[in-house]
Amino acid sequence: MRNAGRMDIVTALISGIAAGLGLVAPLGAIGVLLIREGIAVGLKSGAAAAVGVALVDAIYCLTAVTAGAVTAPIIASWGSFPSIIGGVVLIFLGARGVVKALAASGTPVSGGANTAAPSAWRRFLVFIGLTAINPATLLYFAAVTVALSSQLSTVPASVAFIVGVAGASLCWQFGLIAVGAMLKTRITAHVQRLLSVAGFSIVMALGIASILVAAF
């Protein structure tokens, strides 16, 4: 009986890891921004952004496990409004990033005090907000937890599932930051700016696509 309980926990943990990877593996706007964070500020400074994204994923997963059957219809009843708001935010963020990158094209890159990046705390909060405005994450976890209801019938199994999701998300987000940090040391400042423009342009495009899909 005890071994069966342990197997349930292990199964739930593995399911959580799979669910977490299923959510984060497709490279969307947040993934693009995390790579850009790694390029801009490196692994250590960009870690706060990765933690912020993973935290929201874990909170949405916890919400779905505890009240998914109730919250999913509520989120669905909001219709296209959250997607439109999220799209507007992404367009604003992308446009702002493109303008700043283009404005910096004639400015030498240095390590002086004038090039100080936003604080880790601010970066953490920004990425929490950007991740939280996407209600599809909660709907995704609500659907997954309904499908896996037989595996999540006990508190330990549910906790293991949430831990699996959080761990998978955190590792993936750190991986994206690390990719950006690796590129930072291997490319010139000019190429960094071009990548910033390209990355933020993709973010703008994703925002526009989100609004168009929601509207039509």
N, C-alpha and C positions, 0 to 999 in steps of 0.2 A: 504493500500500500504506500509506504514511504517512497519507494523507488518510483512508483507511478507518479507521485506528486512531483518528484524531482524532474522526471521526464517531461511533465506538463510545463514546468518552469523553463526548462531548456528549449522545448519546442516553441513556447511563447517568445522567448528571447530571440531565437533564430527568426521567427516570423516578424518580430519587431525590426530586426536588422534589415530583413528583406523589404518590409514596408517602407522603412526610412530611405533605403537606397532607391526604391521605386519612385519615391517622391522627389528626391534631390538630384538623381542622376541626369535627367534631361536638363541641358544647360539653358536656363532662362535668364531673365533680366538680373535677378539677384546673383546668379553665378557669374555673369559678365562683370558685375560691379565688384564682386569679391576678387576676381582675378585682377581687376584694375586697382583695387586696394593694395594687393600684394606688390604690384608694380610701383605704386606711388609711395608706399610707406614701409614695405617689407613685411616679413612674417610676424615678428614680435609685435609691431605696432598695429598690424592688421588683424591680429588675433581677436580683438574685441568685437569686430564685425562678425567674424565666424561664430563666436559665442552667442551674439545677439540673434542670429538667424536660427541656430540650433535650439535656443531657448524657446522661441516662438513655436517651432515645430513640436517641441516636447509639450508645451502648454496646450496646443491644439490637439495633440494626441491624447493627453490627459482628459481634456474636455470631451473628446469623442468617446473615450472608454467609459467615462462616468455618466455622460448625459447625451451621447451621440444621437440616440433615437429622438430626443426632444429638440436638440439644437439644430440638427441638419435641416428639418423642415422650415424652421424659422429663418435660417440663413438663405435657404432656397426661395423663401417668400419675398426676400428683398429684391429678387429679379436681377436686372442688369446694373442696378445702381452701384454696388460695390466695385464691379469691374470697370465701370466708367470712371469712378473716382480714382481707382488704382491706376487706370490708364493716364489720367490727367497728371497724377503725381509723377509717373514714370516719364512722361513727356517733359514736364518741368525740370525734373532732375537731369534728364539727358541733355536738354537744351542748355541748361546752366553749365553742365560739364563741358559741352562742346565749346561754349563761349569762353570759359576759363582756359581750356586747353589752347584755343586759338590765340587768346590774349597773351598767353605765356610763350608763344612761339618765338618772340624776340627777346625773351628774358633768360639769361644764363641760369643753369641749374647749379645750385651750390648747397652746401650743408649749413649755411649760416642761419642766424636766428630769424631772418626775414622769411624763411621758407618753412616755418613751423607748420606742421599738419594739425588738423583738428585733434582734440584730445581723444584718448581711448574711450572715455565715458561718453562723449558726444557721438563718436563713431558707433558705439554699442547701441545707443538710443536710436540713432538714425536707421540702422539696419533692423532693429526691432520693429520700428514703425513701417518700414518698407515691406517687411515680411508679413506683418499682421494685417495689412490692408488687402491681402489676397484671401478671400473666403473659401476659395477652392481647396485650400489646404485642409480646412476643417471638414469640408464635404468629403474629401478623399479619405481622411481617417475615419469618418463616420461610416463610409461604405466598407472600408477594410475591417473595422471592428464588428460590423454586422456580419460580414462574411466569416469572420473568425470567432464568432460568439461562443462556439463550443470550446475553443481553446482558452478563452478568457473568462471562464466561469468562476475562477477563484481570485482572491486579492493578490497572492504571490505571482500568479501567472500574468495578471494584468500589469503589475509593477514591472515584471521582467519584460513584457512587451514594450512598455513605455521606455524603459532603460535601453532596450535594443534600438528603438526609433531614435532616441536622443543621441546615443553613441554613434549610430550610423550617420546621422545628420552632421554631428560635430566633426567627425573624421573627414567627411566629404568636404565640408566648408573649409576646414583647415587645409585640405589638399588643394583646393582652388587658390587659397591665399598663397600657399607654398609655390604653386605654379607661377603665379604672378611675381613672387619674390625671386624666383629663379630667373625669370626673364629680366627682372630689374638689373641684375648684375651682368647680363650678357648683351644688352642692347644699348644703343646710344640715347641721349636725351631727346634727340629729334624723333627717333623711332618710338620712344615712350609717348611723346606727344601725339604722334600719328595713331598709336594704339588707343590712346585715351579718346581721341576724336572718334575713331571707329567704334570703340566700345560704347561710348555714350550715344552714338548714332543708332547703334543696335537697340539700346535701351529706349530711345525715342520711338523707334520702329515698333518695338514690342508694345509700347504704350498706345500707339495709334491702332495697332492690330487689336488690342484688347477692347478699345472703344468701338471699333467697327464691328467686331464679333458680337459685342453686347447690344449694339444698336440695330443690327440687321440679322 
